[in-house]
Amino acid sequence: MIRPATLTQETAVVLPTLRQLQYLKLLAEHGSFSRAADAAHVTQPTLSAGVAELEKILGAPVVDRARSGVILTRVGEEAVRRAEDVLARAEDLVQAARSAGRPLSGRFRLGVIPTIAPFLLPRALPMIRARFPELRLYLREDLTSRLVAALKTGALDAALMALPYDAQGVDFAHVGVDELLAAAPANHPTLSLAVLRMADLDPTSLILLEDGHCLREHALQACNLDAPRPPGAEDGFAATSLATLVQMVGSGLGLSLIPAMAVDAGLTADAPVSVRRLSDAVPPTREIVVAWRRGSSRESDARLLAESFKRMEA
């Protein structure tokens, strides 16, 4: 006699809660249970219990508890990386539901690179506020690499930045093209040329922004140079900001490339600096874009914001 097969119910997998993942993320950010608990607005025992339960679910420790602070294990580092994506998508869900049918409303966290923020935002923000009165725009100025990282973790909804820049997992909407102009001390012999091209600029006298600024890479690319700078330029200068860069050029320390939007905003107006367009067949430029994390529910808002900035550049 053949007995019928016995059906067994597969045991359901116990999943971490969003709260537990949030505890782990805060623990990684703050490096201690007490500071993470303060950030989560819970008691330290509550946060510790949540992390312990997460470890039980995962079947492995996620942190090493040391006197010097909290150290993530390899499992903990991978859990944090995945938790950031899960939490970002959960927050996207909440924000999308709250702003359904109301474009660019509620909180929107926008990152901006330093070589764009002071030149575009003062003109654009009043128009954006008037057009989208329910929008609460939070701004963060930082270098491109950190803004892209914040996009991927969900700490930012979008970023106003410049291309080319290699950013995996990030999508873009075009805002405009910003030309790079040659800048030299007033009455510099190079600027007396009837036609000025990139080849006329001495690369060993080029002053750039410090490492981390994408404009530095754009300038190097325009000059067909690879960092570090060429032999003979070991003692060259680097600036922390465009304002400092202009002052260094005006002091006779060298030449540089300055974004046209900065010149149009009056950056060089009070400095002893002459600015000229370059007459190359393809003059050096950078593309201004609004970027967002691929798959973000704020994509439509980011595109709408890009269109608003584009109107200012038209």
C-alpha positions as CSV (number, residue, x, y, z in Angstrom):
1,M,0.0,0.0,0.0
2,I,1.4,3.3,-1.1
3,R,0.9,6.1,1.5
4,P,0.2,9.6,0.2
5,A,3.0,12.0,0.7
6,T,2.8,14.1,3.8
7,L,2.7,17.9,3.0
8,T,4.9,19.9,5.3
9,Q,4.6,23.7,5.7
10,E,7.9,25.5,5.0
11,T,9.0,27.5,8.0
12,A,8.6,31.2,7.4
13,V,11.9,33.2,7.4
14,V,12.0,35.7,10.2
15,L,13.0,39.1,8.7
16,P,14.7,42.1,10.4
17,T,12.4,45.0,11.1
18,L,13.1,48.5,9.6
19,R,13.6,49.7,13.2
20,Q,16.4,47.1,13.8
21,L,18.0,48.1,10.5
22,Q,17.8,51.8,11.5
23,Y,19.5,51.0,14.8
24,L,22.3,49.3,13.0
25,K,22.7,52.2,10.6
26,L,22.8,54.7,13.4
27,L,25.3,52.6,15.3
28,A,27.6,52.5,12.3
29,E,27.3,56.3,11.9
30,H,27.8,57.3,15.5
31,G,30.2,54.5,16.7
32,S,28.7,54.1,20.1
33,F,25.5,52.7,21.6
34,S,24.8,55.8,23.6
35,R,25.1,58.2,20.7
36,A,23.1,55.9,18.4
37,A,20.4,55.7,21.0
38,D,20.2,59.4,21.3
39,A,19.9,59.8,17.5
40,A,17.1,57.1,17.5
41,H,15.4,58.8,20.4
42,V,15.3,55.6,22.4
43,T,17.1,54.4,25.5
44,Q,20.4,52.6,25.2
45,P,19.0,49.3,26.5
46,T,16.2,49.5,23.8
47,L,18.7,50.0,21.0
48,S,21.1,47.3,22.4
49,A,18.1,44.8,22.5
50,G,17.2,45.7,18.9
51,V,20.7,45.1,17.7
52,A,20.9,41.8,19.7
53,E,17.7,40.6,18.1
54,L,19.0,41.5,14.7
55,E,22.1,39.4,15.4
56,K,19.9,36.5,16.4
57,I,17.9,36.8,13.1
58,L,21.1,37.0,11.0
59,G,22.8,34.2,13.0
60,A,26.0,36.2,13.3
61,P,27.3,39.2,15.3
62,V,27.2,42.5,13.5
63,V,29.3,44.5,15.9
64,D,32.4,44.0,18.2
65,R,31.9,45.8,21.4
66,A,35.3,47.3,22.4
67,R,36.3,49.9,24.9
68,S,37.2,52.3,22.2
69,G,33.8,52.1,20.6
70,V,31.8,49.9,18.2
71,I,33.5,48.1,15.4
72,L,31.4,46.5,12.7
73,T,32.1,42.9,11.8
74,R,32.2,41.8,8.1
75,V,28.6,40.7,8.4
76,G,27.8,44.0,10.0
77,E,29.4,46.0,7.2
78,E,27.4,44.1,4.6
79,A,24.2,44.4,6.7
80,V,24.7,48.2,6.9
81,R,25.3,48.5,3.2
82,R,22.1,46.6,2.5
83,A,20.2,48.3,5.3
84,E,20.9,51.7,3.8
85,D,19.3,50.7,0.5
86,V,16.3,49.2,2.3
87,L,15.8,52.2,4.5
88,A,16.2,54.6,1.6
89,R,13.5,52.8,-0.4
90,A,11.2,52.7,2.6
91,E,11.6,56.4,3.1
92,D,11.0,56.9,-0.7
93,L,7.7,55.1,-0.2
94,V,6.6,57.3,2.6
95,Q,7.6,60.5,0.8
96,A,5.9,59.4,-2.4
97,A,2.6,58.7,-0.6
98,R,2.7,62.0,1.2
99,S,3.3,64.0,-1.9
100,A,1.1,62.0,-4.2
101,G,-0.5,64.4,-6.8
102,R,1.5,67.3,-5.4
103,P,4.7,67.8,-7.4
104,L,7.7,69.1,-5.5
105,S,6.0,69.4,-2.1
106,G,7.1,68.6,1.4
107,R,10.7,68.0,2.3
108,F,13.3,67.7,-0.5
109,R,17.0,67.3,0.3
110,L,19.2,68.7,-2.4
111,G,23.0,68.5,-2.5
112,V,25.0,71.1,-4.5
113,I,28.7,71.2,-5.4
114,P,30.6,74.3,-4.3
115,T,31.4,75.4,-7.8
116,I,27.7,75.7,-8.6
117,A,25.9,76.6,-5.4
118,P,26.9,80.3,-5.0
119,F,26.4,81.2,-8.7
120,L,23.1,79.4,-9.6
121,L,21.1,79.1,-6.4
122,P,20.7,82.8,-5.6
123,R,19.0,83.3,-8.9
124,A,17.0,80.0,-9.0
125,L,15.7,79.6,-5.4
126,P,13.3,82.6,-5.4
127,M,11.7,81.4,-8.6
128,I,11.5,77.8,-7.3
129,R,9.9,78.9,-4.0
130,A,7.3,81.0,-5.9
131,R,6.5,78.1,-8.3
132,F,6.3,75.4,-5.6
133,P,5.1,77.1,-2.3
134,E,4.6,73.7,-0.5
135,L,8.2,72.7,-1.1
136,R,10.6,72.6,1.9
137,L,14.0,72.6,0.3
138,Y,17.0,71.5,2.5
139,L,20.4,72.3,1.0
140,R,23.7,70.6,1.5
141,E,26.9,71.9,-0.1
142,D,29.6,69.3,-0.5
143,L,32.1,67.6,-2.9
144,T,30.7,65.4,-5.6
145,S,31.9,62.1,-4.2
146,R,30.2,62.7,-0.9
147,L,27.0,63.9,-2.5
148,V,26.8,60.8,-4.7
149,A,27.4,58.6,-1.6
150,A,24.5,60.4,0.2
151,L,22.3,59.9,-2.8
152,K,22.9,56.1,-2.7
153,T,22.2,55.9,1.0
154,G,19.0,58.0,0.8
155,A,20.4,60.9,2.8
156,L,19.8,63.1,-0.2
157,D,16.9,63.1,-2.7
158,A,18.9,64.8,-5.5
159,A,22.1,66.6,-6.2
160,L,23.0,69.5,-8.5
161,M,26.4,68.6,-9.9
162,A,28.6,68.6,-13.0
163,L,29.6,66.0,-15.5
164,P,31.7,64.2,-16.6
165,Y,31.7,62.1,-13.4
166,D,31.6,58.4,-13.0
167,A,28.7,57.6,-10.7
168,Q,27.3,54.1,-10.8
169,G,23.7,53.6,-9.8
170,V,22.8,57.3,-10.4
171,D,20.7,58.8,-13.1
172,F,20.8,62.4,-14.4
173,A,18.6,65.1,-16.0
174,H,20.4,67.8,-18.1
175,V,20.3,71.4,-16.9
176,G,22.8,73.2,-19.1
177,V,26.3,73.4,-20.4
178,D,28.8,75.7,-18.6
179,E,31.9,76.8,-20.6
180,L,35.3,76.9,-18.9
181,L,37.1,80.2,-19.5
182,A,40.8,81.1,-19.4
183,A,41.7,83.3,-16.5
184,A,45.1,85.1,-16.1
185,P,46.6,88.0,-14.2
186,A,45.6,91.3,-15.8
187,N,47.8,92.2,-18.8
188,H,49.3,88.7,-18.9
189,P,51.1,88.2,-22.3
190,T,49.1,85.0,-23.0
191,L,45.9,86.9,-23.2
192,S,47.3,89.3,-25.8
193,L,47.0,86.6,-28.4
194,A,44.4,87.4,-31.1
195,V,43.1,83.8,-30.9
196,L,43.6,81.9,-27.6
197,R,43.5,78.1,-27.5
198,M,44.1,75.5,-24.8
199,A,47.5,74.7,-26.3
200,D,48.5,78.3,-25.6
201,L,48.1,77.8,-21.8
202,D,51.3,76.6,-20.1
203,P,50.1,73.5,-18.1
204,T,52.9,73.9,-15.6
205,S,51.5,77.3,-14.5
206,L,48.0,76.0,-14.2
207,I,46.4,76.6,-10.8
208,L,43.7,74.0,-9.9
209,L,41.2,73.4,-7.1
210,E,42.2,70.8,-4.5
211,D,41.7,67.1,-5.0
212,G,38.0,66.2,-4.6
213,H,36.6,69.0,-6.7
214,C,35.2,67.7,-10.0
215,L,36.2,71.0,-11.6
216,R,39.8,70.0,-11.0
217,E,39.3,66.9,-13.1
218,H,37.4,68.9,-15.8
219,A,40.4,71.3,-16.1
220,L,42.9,68.5,-16.3
221,Q,40.8,66.7,-18.9
222,A,40.6,70.0,-20.9
223,C,44.4,70.3,-20.9
224,N,44.9,66.6,-21.7
225,L,46.7,66.2,-18.4
226,D,46.6,63.3,-15.9
227,A,46.9,63.9,-12.2
228,P,49.4,64.4,-10.7
229,R,50.6,67.4,-12.7
230,P,53.4,67.2,-15.2
231,P,57.1,67.2,-14.3
232,G,58.3,70.7,-13.2
233,A,54.9,71.5,-11.6
234,E,55.6,69.8,-8.3
235,D,55.6,73.1,-6.5
236,G,52.4,74.2,-8.1
237,F,49.5,75.7,-6.2
238,A,46.0,74.4,-5.4
239,A,43.0,76.4,-4.1
240,T,40.2,75.4,-1.7
241,S,37.5,77.4,-3.5
242,L,36.9,79.3,-6.7
243,A,37.1,82.6,-4.8
244,T,40.6,81.7,-3.5
245,L,41.5,80.5,-7.0
246,V,40.7,83.9,-8.5
247,Q,42.7,85.7,-5.9
248,M,45.7,83.4,-6.5
249,V,45.5,84.1,-10.3
250,G,45.1,87.8,-9.6
251,S,48.2,87.7,-7.5
252,G,50.2,86.5,-10.4
253,L,50.7,82.9,-9.2
254,G,49.5,81.3,-12.5
255,L,46.7,80.7,-14.9
256,S,43.4,78.8,-14.5
257,L,40.1,77.8,-16.0
258,I,37.0,79.4,-14.5
259,P,33.4,78.4,-15.1
260,A,31.4,80.9,-17.1
261,M,28.6,80.9,-14.6
262,A,31.0,82.1,-11.9
263,V,32.2,84.9,-14.2
264,D,28.7,85.9,-15.1
265,A,27.8,86.0,-11.3
266,G,30.7,88.6,-10.8
267,L,33.3,86.3,-9.3
268,T,36.2,88.1,-11.1
269,A,34.7,91.6,-11.2
270,D,36.8,93.0,-8.3
271,A,40.0,91.0,-8.9
272,P,42.9,92.0,-11.2
273,V,42.1,89.1,-13.5
274,S,41.4,89.0,-17.2
275,V,39.1,86.3,-18.6
276,R,39.0,85.1,-22.2
277,R,37.0,82.5,-24.1
278,L,39.1,79.7,-25.7
279,S,38.7,79.4,-29.5
280,D,39.3,75.6,-29.8
281,A,37.0,73.8,-32.2
282,V,35.5,72.1,-29.0
283,P,36.0,74.5,-26.2
284,P,36.2,73.0,-22.6
285,T,32.9,72.7,-20.9
286,R,31.1,70.9,-18.1
287,E,27.5,69.7,-18.1
288,I,25.3,70.8,-15.2
289,V,22.8,68.1,-14.2
290,V,20.4,67.1,-11.4
291,A,21.2,63.6,-10.2
292,W,19.2,61.1,-8.2
293,R,19.5,57.5,-7.0
294,R,18.4,55.1,-9.7
295,G,15.0,53.7,-8.8
296,S,14.2,56.6,-6.4
297,S,10.5,57.6,-6.1
298,R,11.7,61.2,-6.2
299,E,12.8,60.9,-9.8
300,S,9.9,62.9,-11.1
301,D,10.5,65.7,-8.6
302,A,14.2,65.7,-9.5
303,R,13.4,66.0,-13.2
304,L,11.0,68.8,-12.4
305,L,13.7,70.6,-10.4
306,A,16.1,70.1,-13.3
307,E,13.6,71.8,-15.6
308,S,13.3,74.7,-13.2
309,F,17.1,75.2,-13.1
310,K,17.2,74.9,-16.9
311,R,14.8,77.8,-17.2
312,M,17.3,79.9,-15.3
313,E,20.1,78.9,-17.6
314,A,18.1,79.4,-20.8
